[in-house]
């Protein structure tokens, strides 16, 4: 499965970058395939392992903020691996034609 998520600290001041960086640090330390862009971090893996990483990322932000907003979108597709890169590669091939 792929899970794209965003965690936002609320009530921790105007700058949220340091808290968000801690969430991304958790994701990268998980060892699961992942990608971070300006809006979301996407993680690929099995349900339980991905959701555990999301929870740990939220906990990392909650450690420095009294409130956390979580946005999450999931693509649940049994038996598929490598979707994190395959989906983008397909689009790039089509665009190159």
Buried (B, 14 or more C-beta within 10 A) or exposed (E): BBBBBBBBBEEBEEEBEEBBEBBBEBBBEBEBBBBBEEEBBBBBBEEEBBBBBBEBBBBBBBEBBEEBEBEEEBEEEEEEEEBBEEBEEEEEEEEEE
